[in-house]
Amino acid sequence: MHERGRLLLWGGLVSPLLMILVGGALAWLRLGGAPAWWAPVIWTRVTWAPVVAGASLGGTSLLAKLWPAFGRRLKQSGTSVSSEALAQVGYPVMLVVVAGAALGEEILFRGGVQPWLGPVVAALLFGLSHGGWRPREMWAYVLAATFSGLLFGWFMIWAGTVWAPVFAHLFHNMAAVLLLGKKVDVTWQGGWPRVRLVPDPDEVQSVVEGAPDAECPPLATSEVENERDS
């Protein structure tokens, strides 16, 4: 594994642990005791997690279609960063990182912050944590994360447990990773739709456009001379 891959993996493990500790502390202070995260829950409601994850991804995709500027900026910010990381570390490490992020972020924002400030403010803070310190470049990613945070917050209220948004966030992140660089293509054959995942050239182009110039080192003098001779 490359050095960057090891750093990403360690960061993906340490960062969620810190978020769990902070979220647990906030919940403890709010409730005056240990949060009942391990109490029996209505698991039939938690099983709606894939539906909530699909609503999160589908709603963001629909907004990107209706608002092209949002779609372009989202691809150039969050999608490009994720695609570059995936290209360097591969699916196993990337899936571990996004799974840890789902657990840590939900314990912090839904389990710790939401009981204090409510679902709307918790979703706003969740969105701002996804690049809010760089609003000019990351505003679309912040908006998409805020939308997802609102869905996850509502899901926790409805299901009555923090594990509902944890699983929804987990499905969301894993599906997003598996769909990187792909798009859904629907064609009709014999009156029946044929649904396929195909490479998305627009997304690949956005990754190239969003990549910093430092990622493309200048040609050496000998290489320049060879190009001139050819």
N, C-alpha and C positions, 0 to 999 in steps of 0.2 A: 504494500500500500504506500502511495506517495505521502510525503510529509504533510501536504495540505489535507489529504484524506484523513490522516491520523488526528490532525488538529480539529477537523470538522467533527469527527467521531467523538473525541473527548469533549468538545464543546457541546455536542448534542446530548451528552450524558450528564455533564456537570451543571449546565444551565437549567435543565428541568429539575434537577435535585434542589437547586437554590430556589426555584419558583415554588416547588412543593413546600419547602420549609417556610417561606414567606406567606404563602397562601394558608398553610395550616395555622401559623401564628395569628393571622388576621381573623380566621374563623374561630379560633380559640378565644380571642379577645371579645369577639362579637357575641358568642354564645355563652361565655363564662365557663367554658369547659371544652373537652375534646369534641370536635364535630362528629356527628353520627354518620360518617362516610361509609362505615362498614355495617350499618344497620340493614335489616332486610328491606328490600326495595321492590317496587312493582316492575319486575323485569319485562313484563309484557309491553310496557311503555318504552323501556330502554331499547327494545328490539326495533323501534322506529328510527334508530340512529342512521341506518343507510338512507332512509327517506329524507331525513333532515340534511344529511351530507349532500345528497343529490339536489335538494332545493338550493343549498348554498352554491354549489358549482353551477347549476342550471341558471339560477338568478344572475350570477355574475356574468355568465356567457351571454345571456339575453341582453343585459345592460351593455355589454361590449358590442353587440350587434346593433343596438339602437343608438348607441353613442360612440361613434368611431374613434373620437379623440381619447375617450376612456380606454377603449380596447387597445389602441396603439400604445398608449403610455403604460398600460398594465403589462403588455408583452415586453416592453423595453425596460421595465423595472423588475417586478417580481419574477416574471417568467424567465427573463434572460439570466438572472442570478441563479435561479434553480437549475436551468438547463446547463449552465457552465459548471455548477457544482456536480451535477449528475454525470457529466462527461468526464470529470476528473476522478470521481470516487466510485461510480457504479451504483447499481440498484441496491445491493445489500446494505451498504453503509448509509445510503440516502434514506432508505426505508426505516432504518433504526433511528436516524436523526429525526425524521418527521414524526415517528411514533412517540419519541421522548418529548418532542415539542408539544404534541397534542396533550399528553398527560400533564406536563408541567404548566402549560398556559391555562388549561381549564381549571386545575386546582387553584392557581393564583387568581385568575380573573373571575371565574364563576364561583369557585368555592370560597375565595377570600375577599375579593373586592365587591362582588355583587351583593352580598348580604349587608354591606355597609352603605353602598352608594346607589344600588339599584341596577337593573339590567341595561338601561340606556347608557349611563355613565361608564359602567364596566365595559360595554361594547366600544365606546369611544376611546377609552384608554387602551383597550386591546388593539384597536385599529392604529392608534398612534404608536404603539410599540412595534409596528411593522413598517418602520421607516419614517415616522412622523417628524423626526429631526431633519429630514431632507424633503420638505414638502414639495419643492419644485419638481424633483425627479420622481418622488414616490407617492404622490397624492392619489393616484389610481389604486395602488396597492393598499394604501391606508383605507380608502373608501371600500374596497372589496373586503378587507379584513373586518371593518366595522359592520358591514352587512352580515357577514358570517357570525360575528359576535352577537348580534341581535338575535339571530336564529338560535344559536347555542344557548343564550340566556333564557329565551322563552322556553326552549326544550327542557332546561333544568327545572324551571318553575312548574311546567306541566307534568314532568316525570317524577319530580320530588326527590331527585338525587343528582349529585354532581357527576355520577358515572354516565348519565345519559349524554351530556355534551362531550365527555371524554371520548366515548365511542363514536359519536358523530364527527368530532374533530379528527379522530383517527382514520375513519373511512374517508373523510374529505381529503386529508393530506396524502394518504396512500393512492387514492384515485388520481389526485392532481399530479403526483410523481409519475405514475404509470401512463398518464396522458400527455406528458411533456413531449413537445415536438410532433404531436399527432392531432388529427381532427376527425370528426365523424363525417363519413361520406355515405350518402343515401342515394341509391339508384333503384330503378324499377325494372324488374324482369318478369315478364309474364303476369303482370298485374300484382306482383308481390314485391314489397320493399326489400332491398338488400343493403344491410347496414355494415359498414367496414370502418376500421381505423386506418387511416392513411397518413403519410408524412404531411406536415403542414409547412409548406415553403415560406409562408408569411411569418410564421413563428421563428423559423431558422434565420430568416433575414433580420428579424427584430433582435435576435441574440447577437448577430454580427454587428448591427448598428449600435446596440447598447453596450458592446464590449469596449473597455478602455483602450486607448491607443497603446498603452504600455504592454498590452498583451501581444502586440505585433512588433517584434524587435526589428530594427533596420537591417537591411542586407549588408553583409560584409563587403569590403572593397573588391575582393576577388570575385564575389558573386555578381556585383554590379558590372564589372568588366566582362564577365562571361555573357551576361545578358546583352551587353552592347555588341559583342562580337557576333552573337547569334542574330 
